[in-house]
Every structure is written in C-alpha cells, then in structure tokens.
Amino acid sequence: MSLNPDIAAFLQLVGNGRASGKRVGMHELSPEQAREQFDQSSLLMDAGGEELEVVEELQLPVRDGSLLNARIYSNHALQAGAGRPALLYFHGGGYVVGSLDSHDSLCRALASMADCVVLSVAYRLAPEFRFPTAADDAQDAWDWLVASAADLGIDAARLAIAGDSVGGSLATVLAAQLVSAPVQPRLQVLIYPVTDASRSTPSIERFAEGYLLEKESLNWFYNHYQREAGDRLDPRFSPLLAEVSADVAPVLLVLAECDPLHDEGVAYARHLQAAGVAVELNVYEGMTHDFMRMGAIVDEAEEAQQHIAERLVEVFAAG
C-alpha cells in the first residue's frame, strides 16, 4: 500500500496548515465553518469544469412542502420529447457539508463524458435536518425526475443514480427503495460510499488521521445527522445492514485504497454479490477518499470519471 505521491504532497500541505494553526480538523469547526472550508478546499482540488450548453438552477418540491435546490447539466438544449438518458447525482459531505458548487465540476464532467443529462440535488443538511431527511429528499428527487422527465426531454426508461461518500449511501438506499417501483434505475454508481456507520473497521483505524477524511470527522458527521445512536443501525443510515433484493439495480462500486471507508465498501460489494446483484468493484490504488474531485492533483480522477461515463453509456444503450 503506497500513497500516490501527488496526493501525499497535497496532504503534506494540509498537514502544514494544521501544524501552523491556519487550518483545523473539520470536527473542530461549527457546521457553518465546515461548509465554508469544504467548498473552499474543493476549488484547490479540481482543475475546473467543462463548458456545457445547459447549466440551470432548479427547485424541486418535497413531501413536507419544502423546495430543494438542484442543478441540471446537459451537453444539449433540453427539449421536450428528446428522450435523452439522465443521471441523478447526490453529493458527498457527511450529511453536513457539500453543495451543488463543491461537486459542480464532477457533474459537468459526467454530463459531458457520458453525453447525458445530470441532475444534482442539494438534499437538506444536518444538523438542521437530521435522519432520515436526506434519504427522504433523495426519494422525492427521484419521484420528481421521473414525473418531469418528458418535459425535460429525458427518457424515464434510461435513468441511473450516483453519489460519492454519503451521497453514495443515499443512492444505494434509494435503489433499494425502488425495487418494486414502476421505474427502475439502470445502474447505481457508488463512489467510496458510507455503508456502515454502526461500527469501526480496520481501514477506519488504519487511515484514522492524515488521509483527508478522518475518523473523528466521520463520527462528527454521524452525530450531527442521527437523532439518536440507534439511527445508525437503520438500513437507511447503514445500508450494509439491510437485506438485499436480487432485483436491485446493478452496481458500479468505486473505492480508494487509502480511505477509511475502504473496508466497508468491499464488505458492501460482497453483501450485494451474495444476494445475486451484479457488482463491478474498482479499487484505485494509492488514492484517498474524495480523489474523484482531485482533477488538479491526480490523473486517476479523470480516469475514474471516464470509466463511470463508459459504463453509463453502456447501460443507457442497452435495450
């Protein structure tokens, strides 16, 4: 196990900032401060987004009457009846941080590479909105997308769902909820997802500090999202604890080798495969959590994005 040298240099800069007192761990900040720091650090990691014909702000209604901010991306103008494929995307950030802006470049890249419409949804964040709000928002966003597909020029029969970190958790929880729904996703793309918030693993201990995502920050995230400790045992919080239907959408699972979440990701792949679900597991050596958004630092970010795009093109083209 060898950390990618470019990521190692980046982590050294982060470590120097911590040592000088200019930066502190996310778990030492207020949620508002953490959100600002996360969005600022996102600008340092990414090389900038693709130019697209359509990048539009939307608001989606959810079950309690609130409106979620969302952003839609497309290489082509949105024309009713066009019948284009689409990807519903949920950003990472531990249920507390992350935004449409922090994942803007990634969503632009996927829209361009896969030549599909991408809808990125700003589900509501903790601690202002605790469990299971984010999971409910994800399901409501799917329902809105299916209902609005024709008006947006989207083919509701060619949809996929994706997310990174807790966004990956939301995506796979949604996929499980949709097993008996009239409209099914063709693929779930899970990028270093949270799958078990109820216990530690060797990789959480091995990469507890100094690898971007830290053990104390994970607990800080989960404590902000949960209403009580027992919530972590709910399959909507820890999908590894759920019974899995063989009819759930196929999975592309992307993991980083040097990530606290590595082991629970591998365990989830095995859990799905044992239930008869088709799973493609890709582990990127030398990478840390969040590498997918590190286009300014490592080539593997674009390589992983391209592979995801190729898989999306394949499943969208299938009959």
MIGULO-998930 format. One record per residue (C-alpha): x, y, z; chain; residue number from 0. Coordinates in nm, 4 decimals, decimal comma. Last residue first. Layout:
N
NODE         c1         c2         c3   chain     n
NODE          X          Y          Z       A   NUM
...
end
This chain:
319
NODE         c1         c2         c3   chain     n
NODE    -3,2342    -0,2407    -2,4927       A   318
NODE    -2,8905    -0,1421    -2,3701       A   317
NODE    -2,7617     0,1981    -2,4825       A   316
NODE    -2,8175     0,3607    -2,1415       A   315
NODE    -2,6337     0,0737    -1,9733       A   314
NODE    -2,3315     0,1058    -2,2000       A   313
NODE    -2,3156     0,4860    -2,1944       A   312
NODE    -2,3325     0,4786    -1,8153       A   311
NODE    -2,0482     0,2270    -1,8022       A   310
NODE    -1,8358     0,4475    -2,0263       A   309
NODE    -1,9116     0,7533    -1,8124       A   308
NODE    -1,8064     0,5722    -1,4966       A   307
NODE    -1,4821     0,4718    -1,6660       A   306
NODE    -1,4200     0,8281    -1,7783       A   305
NODE    -1,4761     0,9642    -1,4274       A   304
NODE    -1,2315     0,7083    -1,2887       A   303
NODE    -0,9664     0,8039    -1,5422       A   302
NODE    -1,0329     1,1738    -1,4812       A   301
NODE    -0,9666     1,1355    -1,1101       A   300
NODE    -0,6782     0,8933    -1,1711       A   299
NODE    -0,4804     1,1730    -1,3354       A   298
NODE    -0,4108     1,3241    -0,9941       A   297
NODE    -0,3848     1,6761    -0,8488       A   296
NODE    -0,5995     1,9247    -1,0432       A   295
NODE    -0,8582     1,6539    -1,1109       A   294
NODE    -0,8944     1,5889    -0,7392       A   293
NODE    -1,2745     1,5510    -0,7299       A   292
NODE    -1,2679     1,1736    -0,7781       A   291
NODE    -0,9948     1,1540    -0,5134       A   290
NODE    -1,2536     1,2209    -0,2421       A   289
NODE    -1,1235     0,9475    -0,0111       A   288
NODE    -0,7621     0,8648    -0,0774       A   287
NODE    -0,5919     0,7071    -0,3773       A   286
NODE    -0,2787     0,4926    -0,3798       A   285
NODE    -0,4519     0,2122    -0,5660       A   284
NODE    -0,7948     0,2734    -0,7143       A   283
NODE    -1,0330    -0,0071    -0,6162       A   282
NODE    -1,2910    -0,0967    -0,8829       A   281
NODE    -1,5787    -0,3294    -0,7946       A   280
NODE    -1,8317    -0,4236    -1,0625       A   279
NODE    -2,1406    -0,5672    -0,8960       A   278
NODE    -2,4336    -0,7668    -1,0384       A   277
NODE    -2,6701    -0,8418    -0,7502       A   276
NODE    -2,7236    -1,2049    -0,6526       A   275
NODE    -2,7704    -1,1527    -0,2786       A   274
NODE    -2,4150    -1,2710    -0,2086       A   273
NODE    -2,2964    -1,0164    -0,4663       A   272
NODE    -2,4618    -0,7339    -0,2733       A   271
NODE    -2,3026    -0,8329     0,0570       A   270
NODE    -1,9649    -0,8859    -0,1120       A   269
NODE    -1,9749    -0,5353    -0,2601       A   268
NODE    -2,0869    -0,3996     0,0763       A   267
NODE    -1,7915    -0,5598     0,2522       A   266
NODE    -1,5552    -0,4017    -0,0012       A   265
NODE    -1,7095    -0,0607     0,0691       A   264
NODE    -1,7000    -0,1216     0,4440       A   263
NODE    -1,3291    -0,1910     0,4115       A   262
NODE    -1,2408     0,1144     0,2030       A   261
NODE    -1,4296     0,3752     0,4102       A   260
NODE    -1,1188     0,4925     0,5976       A   259
NODE    -0,9612     0,5546     0,2571       A   258
NODE    -0,6155     0,4609     0,1288       A   257
NODE    -0,7282     0,2116    -0,1391       A   256
NODE    -0,9991     0,4315    -0,2885       A   255
NODE    -1,3272     0,2714    -0,3916       A   254
NODE    -1,5567     0,2789    -0,6959       A   253
NODE    -1,8615     0,0497    -0,6932       A   252
NODE    -2,0548     0,0102    -1,0183       A   251
NODE    -2,3769    -0,1572    -0,9141       A   250
NODE    -2,6644    -0,3330    -1,0901       A   249
NODE    -3,0152    -0,2189    -0,9895       A   248
NODE    -3,1912    -0,4160    -0,7142       A   247
NODE    -3,3700    -0,7325    -0,8241       A   246
NODE    -3,1569    -0,9665    -0,6129       A   245
NODE    -3,3127    -0,7961    -0,3118       A   244
NODE    -3,0781    -0,7008    -0,0298       A   243
NODE    -3,1421    -0,7337     0,3427       A   242
NODE    -3,0068    -0,4204     0,5046       A   241
NODE    -2,7138    -0,3862     0,7462       A   240
NODE    -2,4700    -0,2808     0,4719       A   239
NODE    -2,7145     0,0025     0,4010       A   238
NODE    -2,6099     0,1868     0,7190       A   237
NODE    -2,8185     0,5057     0,7521       A   236
NODE    -3,1228     0,3912     0,5509       A   235
NODE    -3,0511     0,0406     0,6827       A   234
NODE    -3,1211     0,1694     1,0373       A   233
NODE    -2,8474     0,0675     1,2797       A   232
NODE    -2,7009     0,4200     1,2827       A   231
NODE    -3,0381     0,5512     1,3993       A   230
NODE    -2,9843     0,3737     1,7307       A   229
NODE    -2,7408     0,6453     1,8399       A   228
NODE    -3,0147     0,9064     1,8492       A   227
NODE    -3,1408     1,1751     1,6124       A   226
NODE    -2,8504     1,0996     1,3806       A   225
NODE    -2,7140     1,3504     1,1308       A   224
NODE    -2,4883     1,5585     1,3564       A   223
NODE    -2,3507     1,2550     1,5356       A   222
NODE    -2,2802     1,0888     1,2012       A   221
NODE    -2,0765     1,3816     1,0728       A   220
NODE    -1,8764     1,4228     1,3936       A   219
NODE    -1,8130     1,0465     1,3992       A   218
NODE    -1,6742     1,0654     1,0474       A   217
NODE    -1,4715     1,3745     1,1371       A   216
NODE    -1,3083     1,1887     1,4249       A   215
NODE    -1,2089     0,9030     1,1924       A   214
NODE    -1,0553     1,1349     0,9354       A   213
NODE    -1,1202     1,2016     0,5674       A   212
NODE    -0,8139     1,3679     0,4159       A   211
NODE    -0,5657     1,0849     0,4809       A   210
NODE    -0,3883     1,2329     0,7843       A   209
NODE    -0,5820     1,0626     1,0602       A   208
NODE    -0,7807     0,7425     1,1060       A   207
NODE    -0,6400     0,5726     0,7980       A   206
NODE    -0,5524     0,2420     0,9643       A   205
NODE    -0,8333     0,2688     1,2219       A   204
NODE    -1,1035     0,3322     0,9641       A   203
NODE    -0,9372     0,0716     0,7413       A   202
NODE    -0,9528    -0,1906     1,0171       A   201
NODE    -1,3274    -0,1318     1,0602       A   200
NODE    -1,5370     0,0640     1,3078       A   199
NODE    -1,9034     0,0181     1,3810       A   198
NODE    -2,2566     0,1485     1,3214       A   197
NODE    -2,1977     0,3891     1,0334       A   196
NODE    -2,1969     0,1067     0,7796       A   195
NODE    -2,2270     0,1696     0,4052       A   194
NODE    -2,0691     0,5112     0,3532       A   193
NODE    -1,9864     0,5183    -0,0157       A   192
NODE    -1,6460     0,5369    -0,1895       A   191
NODE    -1,8219     0,6237    -0,5199       A   190
NODE    -2,1415     0,4248    -0,5696       A   189
NODE    -2,2778     0,4283    -0,9236       A   188
NODE    -2,6228     0,2678    -0,9307       A   187
NODE    -2,7274     0,1434    -1,2710       A   186
NODE    -3,0394     0,1012    -1,4846       A   185
NODE    -3,2600     0,2897    -1,2410       A   184
NODE    -3,6109     0,1455    -1,2131       A   183
NODE    -3,9492     0,2981    -1,2974       A   182
NODE    -4,2666     0,1160    -1,1855       A   181
NODE    -4,1319     0,0823    -0,8292       A   180
NODE    -4,0815    -0,2640    -0,6756       A   179
NODE    -3,7046    -0,2393    -0,6306       A   178
NODE    -3,7166     0,1402    -0,5893       A   177
NODE    -3,6492     0,1531    -0,2160       A   176
NODE    -3,3306    -0,0483    -0,2605       A   175
NODE    -3,2083     0,1916    -0,5287       A   174
NODE    -3,2793     0,4848    -0,2977       A   173
NODE    -3,0665     0,3327    -0,0226       A   172
NODE    -2,7939     0,2817    -0,2838       A   171
NODE    -2,8033     0,6452    -0,3925       A   170
NODE    -2,8212     0,7855    -0,0398       A   169
NODE    -2,5148     0,5833     0,0590       A   168
NODE    -2,3332     0,7055    -0,2493       A   167
NODE    -2,4177     1,0619    -0,1478       A   166
NODE    -2,2763     0,9714     0,1923       A   165
NODE    -1,9424     0,9203     0,0145       A   164
NODE    -1,9999     0,9875    -0,3554       A   163
NODE    -2,3269     0,9643    -0,5437       A   162
NODE    -2,4968     0,8022    -0,8382       A   161
NODE    -2,8358     0,7144    -0,9859       A   160
NODE    -2,9228     0,5967    -1,3365       A   159
NODE    -3,2112     0,6661    -1,5730       A   158
NODE    -3,2985     0,5324    -1,9166       A   157
NODE    -3,6669     0,4314    -1,9004       A   156
NODE    -3,7600     0,7825    -1,7887       A   155
NODE    -3,6322     0,9143    -2,1233       A   154
NODE    -3,5489     1,2788    -2,0643       A   153
NODE    -3,6557     1,5753    -2,2764       A   152
NODE    -3,7108     1,7885    -1,9686       A   151
NODE    -4,0892     1,7889    -2,0073       A   150
NODE    -4,0854     1,4110    -2,0558       A   149
NODE    -3,8748     1,3522    -1,7441       A   148
NODE    -4,0757     1,5662    -1,5020       A   147
NODE    -4,2585     1,2818    -1,3241       A   146
NODE    -3,9492     1,0601    -1,3204       A   145
NODE    -3,7290     1,3468    -1,2008       A   144
NODE    -3,9765     1,4484    -0,9321       A   143
NODE    -4,0007     1,0925    -0,7988       A   142
NODE    -3,6219     1,0685    -0,7916       A   141
NODE    -3,5944     1,3974    -0,6015       A   140
NODE    -3,8559     1,2756    -0,3532       A   139
NODE    -3,6511     0,9609    -0,2920       A   138
NODE    -3,3354     1,1618    -0,2301       A   137
NODE    -3,5195     1,4059    -0,0023       A   136
NODE    -3,6452     1,1153     0,2087       A   135
NODE    -3,2913     0,9805     0,2438       A   134
NODE    -3,1618     1,3262     0,3408       A   133
NODE    -3,4421     1,3745     0,5945       A   132
NODE    -3,3943     1,0390     0,7721       A   131
NODE    -3,2050     1,1480     0,9795       A   130
NODE    -3,1495     1,5111     1,0795       A   129
NODE    -3,2236     1,8439     0,9181       A   128
NODE    -3,0602     2,1460     1,0827       A   127
NODE    -2,7788     1,9181     1,1993       A   126
NODE    -2,7629     1,8186     0,9227       A   125
NODE    -2,8103     1,9028     0,5561       A   124
NODE    -3,1066     1,9161     0,3180       A   123
NODE    -3,0646     1,7443    -0,0175       A   122
NODE    -2,8894     1,9635    -0,2725       A   121
NODE    -2,9656     1,7628    -0,5866       A   120
NODE    -2,7507     1,7238    -0,8980       A   119
NODE    -2,9454     1,6347    -1,2155       A   118
NODE    -2,7193     1,5140    -1,4953       A   117
NODE    -2,8417     1,4904    -1,8562       A   116
NODE    -2,6376     1,2507    -2,0640       A   115
NODE    -2,3430     1,2628    -2,3024       A   114
NODE    -2,1478     1,0241    -2,0781       A   113
NODE    -1,8289     1,2314    -2,0910       A   112
NODE    -2,0012     1,5710    -2,0943       A   111
NODE    -2,2643     1,5106    -1,8283       A   110
NODE    -2,0090     1,3226    -1,6172       A   109
NODE    -1,7575     1,6060    -1,6407       A   108
NODE    -2,0142     1,8721    -1,5560       A   107
NODE    -2,1233     1,6706    -1,2521       A   106
NODE    -1,7641     1,6443    -1,1323       A   105
NODE    -1,7054     2,0170    -1,1844       A   104
NODE    -2,0155     2,1153    -0,9890       A   103
NODE    -1,9453     1,8920    -0,6919       A   102
NODE    -1,8497     2,1623    -0,4404       A   101
NODE    -2,0920     2,4043    -0,6070       A   100
NODE    -2,4047     2,1904    -0,5677       A    99
NODE    -2,3111     2,1541    -0,2045       A    98
NODE    -2,1041     1,9648     0,0477       A    97
NODE    -2,1162     1,9750     0,4270       A    96
NODE    -2,3301     1,8124     0,6986       A    95
NODE    -2,4672     1,4847     0,5579       A    94
NODE    -2,1075     1,3559     0,5617       A    93
NODE    -2,0045     1,5646     0,2628       A    92
NODE    -2,0847     1,3776    -0,0566       A    91
NODE    -2,3002     1,4915    -0,3465       A    90
NODE    -2,6102     1,3119    -0,4752       A    89
NODE    -2,6456     1,2678    -0,8520       A    88
NODE    -2,9455     1,1652    -1,0672       A    87
NODE    -2,8161     1,0574    -1,4091       A    86
NODE    -3,0172     1,1032    -1,7284       A    85
NODE    -3,0733     0,9449    -2,0690       A    84
NODE    -3,2175     1,1520    -2,3540       A    83
NODE    -3,5723     1,1123    -2,4899       A    82
NODE    -3,5927     1,4326    -2,6923       A    81
NODE    -3,9650     1,4628    -2,6176       A    80
NODE    -3,9421     1,8020    -2,4567       A    79
NODE    -3,6175     1,9740    -2,5484       A    78
NODE    -3,3383     2,0480    -2,3030       A    77
NODE    -3,0577     2,2041    -2,5066       A    76
NODE    -2,7537     1,9811    -2,5471       A    75
NODE    -2,4419     1,8982    -2,3473       A    74
NODE    -2,6573     1,8914    -2,0359       A    73
NODE    -2,6433     1,9821    -1,6695       A    72
NODE    -2,9275     2,0353    -1,4221       A    71
NODE    -2,8813     2,1976    -1,0826       A    70
NODE    -3,0885     2,1466    -0,7706       A    69
NODE    -3,2111     2,3475    -0,4736       A    68
NODE    -3,4682     2,1629    -0,2692       A    67
NODE    -3,8105     2,3152    -0,2026       A    66
NODE    -4,0109     2,2489     0,1122       A    65
NODE    -4,3717     2,1284     0,1089       A    64
NODE    -4,3175     1,8406     0,3529       A    63
NODE    -4,3062     1,5795     0,0758       A    62
NODE    -4,0504     1,7503    -0,1461       A    61
NODE    -4,0715     2,0139    -0,4188       A    60
NODE    -3,7710     2,0573    -0,6515       A    59
NODE    -3,6044     2,3903    -0,7228       A    58
NODE    -3,3936     2,4381    -1,0335       A    57
NODE    -3,0714     2,6119    -1,1366       A    56
NODE    -2,9513     2,5652    -1,4930       A    55
NODE    -2,6294     2,4537    -1,6601       A    54
NODE    -2,7087     2,3859    -2,0258       A    53
NODE    -2,4762     2,4180    -2,3250       A    52
NODE    -2,1839     2,2821    -2,1303       A    51
NODE    -1,8329     2,4132    -2,0646       A    50
NODE    -1,6449     2,1519    -1,8656       A    49
NODE    -1,5434     2,2270    -1,5094       A    48
NODE    -1,2301     2,3447    -1,3362       A    47
NODE    -0,8991     2,1851    -1,2408       A    46
NODE    -1,0232     2,0497    -0,9104       A    45
NODE    -0,8519     2,0123    -0,5756       A    44
NODE    -0,7985     2,3742    -0,4759       A    43
NODE    -1,1567     2,4810    -0,5521       A    42
NODE    -1,2898     2,1977    -0,3382       A    41
NODE    -1,0873     2,3311    -0,0448       A    40
NODE    -1,3025     2,6453    -0,0460       A    39
NODE    -1,6279     2,4470    -0,0535       A    38
NODE    -1,5156     2,2313     0,2367       A    37
NODE    -1,3923     2,5272     0,4416       A    36
NODE    -1,7242     2,7103     0,4025       A    35
NODE    -1,9238     2,4038     0,4947       A    34
NODE    -1,7013     2,3356     0,7959       A    33
NODE    -1,7482     2,6902     0,9239       A    32
NODE    -2,1274     2,6560     0,9049       A    31
NODE    -2,1195     2,3114     1,0671       A    30
NODE    -1,9077     2,4514     1,3524       A    29
NODE    -1,5446     2,3516     1,3414       A    28
NODE    -1,3262     2,1088     1,5372       A    27
NODE    -1,4667     1,8041     1,3544       A    26
NODE    -1,3449     1,9569     1,0292       A    25
NODE    -0,9878     1,9404     1,1528       A    24
NODE    -0,8127     2,2732     1,1917       A    23
NODE    -0,6434     2,5026     0,9450       A    22
NODE    -0,4209     2,8062     0,9933       A    21
NODE    -0,2873     2,6641     1,3197       A    20
NODE     0,0625     2,6199     1,1809       A    19
NODE     0,0502     2,2435     1,2292       A    18
NODE    -0,2902     2,2195     1,0608       A    17
NODE    -0,1691     2,4183     0,7618       A    16
NODE     0,1389     2,2005     0,7387       A    15
NODE    -0,0819     1,8916     0,7419       A    14
NODE    -0,2897     2,0261     0,4537       A    13
NODE     0,0271     2,0977     0,2589       A    12
NODE     0,1531     1,7485     0,3389       A    11
NODE    -0,1796     1,6075     0,2231       A    10
NODE    -0,1226     1,7709    -0,1154       A     9
NODE     0,2281     1,6225    -0,1373       A     8
NODE     0,0925     1,2780    -0,0484       A     7
NODE    -0,1791     1,3197    -0,3126       A     6
NODE     0,0912     1,3807    -0,5722       A     5
NODE     0,2985     1,0897    -0,4381       A     4
NODE     0,0077     0,8378    -0,4556       A     3
NODE     0,0021     0,6606    -0,1215       A     2
NODE     0,1645     0,3177    -0,1210       A     1
NODE     0,0000     0,0000     0,0000       A     0
end
